[in-house]
Structures are given as structure tokens and as C-alpha cells.
């Protein structure tokens, strides 16, 4: 899974901005690579760094996979921005 963005008009800032989605790749029955949007994140503020985006992705993947094995579980982060996007 990975994040990808497309440029769209952001009405809050009245200009084009990155609209983020969480996407997964898979192979269909014809063995072609396809992409499926799992989650529309939307417009992110400019104060979200690449490291925070990667942490958000890891935590969302972990939640999707329901990883209960504490040995391989990611450490909880103290980053308020990451927690804002990953907590329900």
C-alpha cells in the first residue's frame, strides 16, 4: 500500500493542491496489475512531513491487517498529527 495524490482544486485555499489517497496494488484474473483506492484521505495541511505520511500509512495498514502479534507490532507514536489521522 502506498499514498498517491492527484492535483485538485482546494476550495479552502482557492488553488490547486494535492488530494491524497491510500492505494493498494493487486493483480486481476488476467494477471494485470491494477490499483484500488482503499481510503480517500483528502487535502492535507502543509505541515505533514513525508515521515509522518509513512507513519500514517504503516498504522493504517496495521489496523487493516488486525496485527495482534505484539512482537511485530509497530511502536505507538507520540506524534499528534499521525494520531489525528489514524485514530477513529
N, C-alpha and C positions, 0 to 999 in steps of 0.2 A: 504494500500500500504506500501511497505517496500523495503529497499535495500537488495540485496543479491549479493554475489560475488562468482566467481569461479577462481581458480588459472590458469593463462595462462602465456605464455612466453611474457614478455615485451621487445620488441626489443630496446627500448631506454636505458634500464639499463642492458640488456642482462642476465636476470634471471627471475624466476617465480615471479609473482606479482598478486595482487587482481584485477580482472576485474569486475567492478560494473554495476549492472542493477537495474532499478526501476521496481518492480514486483507487480502485484495485484493478490489476490486470489478470486476465484469465484466458484460457483457450476454449474456443467453442467446439462444437461437434465436427466442424470441418478443419480443426487444428489451426485456426486463425487466431491471432492474438487480438483480444477485444478489451475494452476498458468499461468499467461500471462505476458510476458515481455512488458512493455509499452515504456521503454526508455533504450537504451544502453548508459550508462554513460562513460564507458571505464576505463582506468587506472587513478587513482587519485594520486596526489603527497602526500607524507607522512605528509605534514603539514596540511592536512584536518582532523579536530578532529571529534569525534563522535557527539558532539553538533552541529557542522557545518553541518554534514551529515543529522542530524534530521531537521535542519532548511531548508536545501535544499529540503528535502522530503516534508515538510509542504508547502513550497512556490510552489513547482511543483503541488502538489495536489490541492492547492487553485487555481492555474492557470487552471488546468484541469476542475475543477468544476465551474469555472467562478463565484466565490463568489463575488457578488457586494454589499451584505449587509455589510455596514461598521461596524455594531455592532459586528459581529463575525469575521471580517477580522483580520488577523494577523498583528501585528505592523511591519512596514518596518524595515529592519535591516541595520545597517551601516557596516556590515561585507563584505569586498571586495571579499573574497573568495566565500561566499554564493551568492552574487550578480553576480559574474562571471559565476556561473553555472546555475543561474535561469533567467537571462536576455537574451532576444533574440538579 
